[in-house]
Amino acid sequence: MEFVSTRDPGHRTSFSGALQRGLAPDGGLYLPANSPRVTPTVQSLSETAATIIAPFAEGDALAPMISALCESALNFPAPYVPLSADGTFGVLELFHGPTAAFKDVGARFLAACLAQLPDPHGRVTDILVATSGDTGGAVAAACEGHDGLRVTLLFPKGRVSPTQQQQLTCWGSNVRSCAVRGSFDDCQRMVKEAFQSPQLRERYALASANSINIGRLLPQAAYYATTSAVHNARRGTDLSFVIPSGNLGNAFACVIARRLGYPIGRILLAHNANTTVPDFLATGEWNPRPSVTTLASAMDVGNPSNMERFRAIYPDIDTLRAEVSAASVNDADIRQRIRSDANRFAHVWCPHTAVGAEVHARLPGVTRDLSWCLVATAHPAKFPEVVERALGRSIVVPASLAKLSSRATHVTEIDASLAALEQVLAR
């Protein structure tokens, strides 16, 4: 299997090459040159991941290792929990990994792959990560202590919660954390500029662990595939998903699973006050803009990278509208949904999951009567400043997060420029 750039199909590389490069030489994102199909079966999360990734890795140096890499990386549960008595609504809990967020799935698989792909020139692999919250901690946890891997995290200064900043800055010597004087979009731009710099690509073995890297998205498709296959086996119907969305990587992973042949119905993208995607689907005009700060901070993205992948495979707006829909909510809705669903379902949502729950609650009756799965992207204890204030009480912190809160932190404040990032890399 070869992978091609969204901007120029002439830019081709292997599975390993796509994982190592992250971004194509022309600035595009990698997509598989072909669209394989698999036979949906009920398997464990790691087995489904191996089934999904195998055709994409066929003929690659990593192909013989895929099953073992999936088994070691995805060694935690991703349970589907029913919320309605009739089985038409439930929640997919993706917060049982080491950093209590869905990013653990893709980050652990990608780190395991990159650790098996040493640089031919003997250089340390420098992984650049722009993060609005959960990505950075997940990648740091996955890479900490790995020989040959070094991580540089870029997060927007003052736009992550104190708890998030602790989880972004508490890692070992091979992880460097930078508070950027700017927005997440600035952090993302800096990473892309680094990948497009011939001088930096020659000097450093750069890799990306953001959702611009296809190696993040393929394993994430596994939890959509697993959950939909189990649902279909039990009820004989497709399962639709409402997905809290920011940079659209998690949403595109669901599209991957559906294109592979898994029984997935509708895909509904739930956004906060950053309405670039809902506006695009409504008007047909792509108009990225500066991000807006909200309670669901990990979704504060005004120019989501993965829309480039969506537009590459669905170039016509009407075709894209047939594949996905989108809606947005505000901060007041987030607070109210956290409170109401804690009473209704006895489940406490993180702010991002609350966005999805609010969007689902607004569905018209005929649509809501389909079988729906709410994607819970993170544990609420990652956002105590929002959740505890909304509920008026404290929440239990998982042991994995409590452990991180006691670690010493290290952070460097930098300007939102490629030159500032170069200085960090040179240290």
Secondary structure, 3 states (H helix, E strand, C coil): CCEEECCCCCCEECHHHHHHHCECCCCCEEEECCCCCCCCCCCCHHHHHHHHHHHHHCCCCCHHHHHHHHHHHCCCCCCEEECCCCCCEEEEECCCCCCCECHHHHHHHHHHHHHCCCCCCCCCEEEEEECCCHHHHHHHHHHCCCCCEEEEEEEECCCCCHHHHHHHCCCCCCEEEEEEECCHHHHHHHHHHHHCCHHHHHHCEEEECCCCCHHHHHHHHHHHHHHHHHHHHHHCCCEEEEEECCCCHHHHHHHHHHHHCCCEEEEEEEECCCCHHHHHHHHCCCCCCCCCCCCCHHHCCCCCCCHHHHHHHCCCHHHHHHHCEEEECCHHHHHHHHHHHHHHCCCCCCHHHHHHHHHHHCCCHHHHCCCEEEEECECHHHCHHHHHHHHCCCCCCCHHHHHHHCCCCCCEEEECCHHHHHHHHHC
